[in-house]
């Protein structure tokens, strides 16, 4: 919940280098303590989800380069 804690800081989001020059059809990822956060780059204030670093590594290991 934003604004609920004075210690909250927005994660450092980044896009994949594969997102293309327009960068409008991709997800953004931010690594935080104990979690990897994911959001839609077109809706930065929209829904987000987080997974454990282990789950993220497993996901990345299953996708085609």
RABEL-V416267 format. One record per pair of residues at least 24 apart in sequence whose C-alpha atoms are under 10 Angstrom apart, sorted by the first residue. I is the first residue (numbers start at 1). J is the second residue. D is the distance in whole Angstrom. If there is no record, write none. Layout:
BEGIN
I_J_D ; I_J_D
END
This chain:
BEGIN
11_36_10 ; 11_37_8 ; 12_37_10 ; 13_37_9 ; 13_38_9 ; 13_39_9 ; 13_41_9 ; 13_44_10 ; 14_38_10 ; 14_41_9 ; 15_40_10 ; 15_41_8 ; 18_65_10
END
